[in-house]
Amino acid sequence: MSYNDVVIDPVLAKQLDGLQFTFAIDGKAITVIYSIAGDAPAFVLSVTINETATAFARDHNPYRPGGVRIPRAEVYRLLTDGPNHILISVG
């Protein structure tokens, strides 16, 4: 279960480097930006929330490198009332 975690498990082609999308959580605007450095099977190298590197746990996946989990409380702690940016580096 992932109710207490934010799960990030992208499967994206290198051609999508720079992909961005914006959404809101509890009224807080968040822009997610993907930085993709390698070809498949790539995996999450780092997650930065508002310029703060975030610790994560890696999920197990028997078929490819697994995604990552960040405690939801940690994500919320790093969000601001202004614009928020989450950079997901994949390689």
Number of C-alpha atoms within 10 A of each C-alpha: 4 10 8 11 17 16 18 17 15 15 14 18 14 17 11 11 16 15 12 14 10 12 10 11 9 7 8 14 16 21 15 17 18 21 19 23 16 16 13 15 14 20 23 22 14 16 21 18 21 16 12 11 12 16 14 19 13 17 14 11 9 7 7 12 16 19 19 22 18 19 17 14 11 15 15 13 9 14 18 13 10 9 12 18 19 22 20 19 20 23 15
